Amino acid sequence: MVEGVTNLQQLSEEIEQLASENGLWSRGDTVVAAVSGGPDSMALLLTLHHISTVLTPLKLVCAHVHHGFRQESDQEAQLVEALCARLAIPFEMAAVDVPAYIRESGRNAQDAARSKRYAFLFEIAGKYRARSIALAHHGDDQAETVLMRLLRGSGPSGLSGMKLIRLQDGIQLIRPFLRRSKADLVAICRQSGVDYAVDDSNEQTKYRRNAVRLQVLPFLEEYNPRILSSLVQTAEIIGSEDDYMESAAQETYTALVQKGAYGPAMSAPSFLALHVALQRRLIKLILNYLSPDREISDFTKIELIRRRIAQDISNSWSLDLGEGICCIREYDTVSFMNGPPVCLNYIYELHSPQELELLLPEIQRRLKLELWDEASLESHPRMLNAEAFFDADHLHFPLIVRSRQPGDKMKLMGLNGSKKVKDILINEKIPPSARQAIPIVCDGLGRLIWIPGVRRSVHAAVGQHTTRILRLTLSDAGEA
């Protein structure tokens, strides 16, 4: 963390260099400055104004939220408005009844205030077509954030602290002061003759962040007087490495993850060939794709999935992760999905061979019927299990085409007795997700005669005395 800024000119030049290196803004951009009235945000407005008038032309807008919490709120608004008038910066204010919102929403005070504040900031950014919203979080805030996340057991993404730039709804949230100390910002306000508000609630240790700032950090300073700088530096190092790992996870996702029957799916052997750190990142990325409204970073949940894949307890299993997300393994394929698998249930009848086709919309398949003679069969190249031939005169109609049911059995050629359809599918290594797309074909006596793409039964076999042959094929619904 850089310390010892002597004047506004020096601070502005250093912030402008940071902006140039990281693309915080460009010449002519509109930037909304979030200004509460405290020394941090007042220094932010002073610095951005100096940059816009001396270094890089910018269009500035000041946004202030009157939370209605404290008696001092009116005074804070007046301080901000007065500075905007002095600097000729447009001033936008929203008066928000946060206490009422807390009662309505059930949120805690800090969360409720933050929600209303950000909603207003984005509203103003949209009104002025701003590229960025500038926030006054500084190095002390960053150090507190890193320490709080460390105490609760965060991973690299958490220990990287607040980001210098974060894109949300097409607008950049930028924090130009993350490398600056609060003491420097207070000094800038005093040197510039700018009054600022002091929030007495910042001294109340009932708030966790205040307790960390007022009790934990002073204790750690006894062992390292530069603990704030050390934590900020740690966040910056980890942040860069976290960005690299996130990029690697994205590349791995593109290479390994495909769209499966349930949702995102990947090969278990390919996953296990990755470094353990990348395995965790990939699982986290998949879970967050399934839950775009919130970030999932629960180490226990991620590690549970990773270990379950690595242990390979059985060929197939399902893991309920809570909140509607499931992880499913089918042989060498691991899939993720929102909600449990859908169980299909359908039944159709074909009353004669003259019904040329049957559409099965539940599985997006089409069953076709064709009557052949012996010559047609002899000249036809075989398609293995994609088709089945039956003696049409020994089939009992109507044929029943339905979804698979528990206890289904089929009599196979060369096998005395019947075999469970479930066991047939397992022996053929048909994944459970693919089984949903396989219908069961029965004759009018209820006997299973064909599992399309898998096996046919002994019933109505084509022989030397067959005169009419019924050919059944199953194809995608879109095929002609």
FENWO-V151299 format. One record per residue. N is the residue number from 0. RES is the residue in one small letter. PSI is psi as a letter, one per 20 degrees, with the letter a starting at -180 (NA if undefined). Layout:
# FENWO-V151299
n={N	N}
res={RES	RES}
psi={PSI	PSI}
This chain:
# FENWO-V151299
n={0	1	2	3	4	5	6	7	8	9	10	11	12	13	14	15	16	17	18	19	20	21	22	23	24	25	26	27	28	29	30	31	32	33	34	35	36	37	38	39	40	41	42	43	44	45	46	47	48	49	50	51	52	53	54	55	56	57	58	59	60	61	62	63	64	65	66	67	68	69	70	71	72	73	74	75	76	77	78	79	80	81	82	83	84	85	86	87	88	89	90	91	92	93	94	95	96	97	98	99	100	101	102	103	104	105	106	107	108	109	110	111	112	113	114	115	116	117	118	119	120	121	122	123	124	125	126	127	128	129	130	131	132	133	134	135	136	137	138	139	140	141	142	143	144	145	146	147	148	149	150	151	152	153	154	155	156	157	158	159	160	161	162	163	164	165	166	167	168	169	170	171	172	173	174	175	176	177	178	179	180	181	182	183	184	185	186	187	188	189	190	191	192	193	194	195	196	197	198	199	200	201	202	203	204	205	206	207	208	209	210	211	212	213	214	215	216	217	218	219	220	221	222	223	224	225	226	227	228	229	230	231	232	233	234	235	236	237	238	239	240	241	242	243	244	245	246	247	248	249	250	251	252	253	254	255	256	257	258	259	260	261	262	263	264	265	266	267	268	269	270	271	272	273	274	275	276	277	278	279	280	281	282	283	284	285	286	287	288	289	290	291	292	293	294	295	296	297	298	299	300	301	302	303	304	305	306	307	308	309	310	311	312	313	314	315	316	317	318	319	320	321	322	323	324	325	326	327	328	329	330	331	332	333	334	335	336	337	338	339	340	341	342	343	344	345	346	347	348	349	350	351	352	353	354	355	356	357	358	359	360	361	362	363	364	365	366	367	368	369	370	371	372	373	374	375	376	377	378	379	380	381	382	383	384	385	386	387	388	389	390	391	392	393	394	395	396	397	398	399	400	401	402	403	404	405	406	407	408	409	410	411	412	413	414	415	416	417	418	419	420	421	422	423	424	425	426	427	428	429	430	431	432	433	434	435	436	437	438	439	440	441	442	443	444	445	446	447	448	449	450	451	452	453	454	455	456	457	458	459	460	461	462	463	464	465	466	467	468	469	470	471	472	473	474	475	476	477	478	479}
res={m	v	e	g	v	t	n	l	q	q	l	s	e	e	i	e	q	l	a	s	e	n	g	l	w	s	r	g	d	t	v	v	a	a	v	s	g	g	p	d	s	m	a	l	l	l	t	l	h	h	i	s	t	v	l	t	p	l	k	l	v	c	a	h	v	h	h	g	f	r	q	e	s	d	q	e	a	q	l	v	e	a	l	c	a	r	l	a	i	p	f	e	m	a	a	v	d	v	p	a	y	i	r	e	s	g	r	n	a	q	d	a	a	r	s	k	r	y	a	f	l	f	e	i	a	g	k	y	r	a	r	s	i	a	l	a	h	h	g	d	d	q	a	e	t	v	l	m	r	l	l	r	g	s	g	p	s	g	l	s	g	m	k	l	i	r	l	q	d	g	i	q	l	i	r	p	f	l	r	r	s	k	a	d	l	v	a	i	c	r	q	s	g	v	d	y	a	v	d	d	s	n	e	q	t	k	y	r	r	n	a	v	r	l	q	v	l	p	f	l	e	e	y	n	p	r	i	l	s	s	l	v	q	t	a	e	i	i	g	s	e	d	d	y	m	e	s	a	a	q	e	t	y	t	a	l	v	q	k	g	a	y	g	p	a	m	s	a	p	s	f	l	a	l	h	v	a	l	q	r	r	l	i	k	l	i	l	n	y	l	s	p	d	r	e	i	s	d	f	t	k	i	e	l	i	r	r	r	i	a	q	d	i	s	n	s	w	s	l	d	l	g	e	g	i	c	c	i	r	e	y	d	t	v	s	f	m	n	g	p	p	v	c	l	n	y	i	y	e	l	h	s	p	q	e	l	e	l	l	l	p	e	i	q	r	r	l	k	l	e	l	w	d	e	a	s	l	e	s	h	p	r	m	l	n	a	e	a	f	f	d	a	d	h	l	h	f	p	l	i	v	r	s	r	q	p	g	d	k	m	k	l	m	g	l	n	g	s	k	k	v	k	d	i	l	i	n	e	k	i	p	p	s	a	r	q	a	i	p	i	v	c	d	g	l	g	r	l	i	w	i	p	g	v	r	r	s	v	h	a	a	v	g	q	h	t	t	r	i	l	r	l	t	l	s	d	a	g	e	a}
psi={p	p	r	k	p	h	r	h	g	g	g	g	g	h	h	h	g	g	g	g	h	j	k	h	r	r	p	i	q	p	p	p	p	o	o	h	i	r	h	g	h	h	h	g	g	g	g	h	g	g	g	h	h	h	f	o	p	q	o	q	p	p	p	p	p	o	i	j	g	r	h	i	h	g	g	g	h	h	g	g	h	g	h	h	g	h	i	l	p	p	p	p	q	p	o	p	m	g	g	g	h	g	h	g	h	j	r	r	g	g	g	g	g	g	g	h	g	h	g	g	g	h	g	h	g	h	g	j	l	q	h	q	o	p	q	j	p	a	h	g	g	g	g	g	g	g	g	g	h	g	h	j	l	q	a	h	h	h	i	i	b	q	q	h	p	p	p	p	k	j	p	p	o	q	n	i	j	h	j	q	q	h	h	g	h	g	h	g	g	g	h	i	k	p	q	r	q	p	o	h	i	i	j	o	j	h	p	g	g	g	h	g	g	h	g	g	g	h	g	h	h	h	h	n	i	k	h	g	h	g	h	g	g	g	h	g	g	h	g	g	h	g	g	g	h	h	g	h	g	g	h	g	g	h	h	h	p	r	o	a	h	h	b	p	q	r	p	g	h	h	g	i	i	q	q	h	h	h	g	g	g	g	g	g	g	g	h	h	h	i	m	i	i	q	p	o	k	o	g	g	g	g	h	g	g	g	h	h	g	h	h	l	g	r	h	p	r	p	o	o	j	r	k	j	p	q	p	p	p	o	d	j	p	p	q	q	q	o	r	q	q	p	o	q	o	r	p	q	q	o	i	r	i	i	o	h	r	p	p	n	h	h	j	l	r	p	p	q	p	p	p	r	r	h	h	h	h	h	i	p	p	q	k	c	j	i	r	q	p	q	o	h	i	j	p	p	q	q	q	p	o	r	q	q	q	p	i	p	q	p	o	q	p	j	p	p	a	r	q	p	h	g	h	g	h	g	h	j	l	o	q	h	h	h	h	h	j	o	r	p	p	q	a	i	j	j	p	p	h	p	n	p	i	f	q	r	a	i	q	l	q	p	a	i	j	p	h	p	p	o	p	p	q	p	r	q	h	i	q	NA}
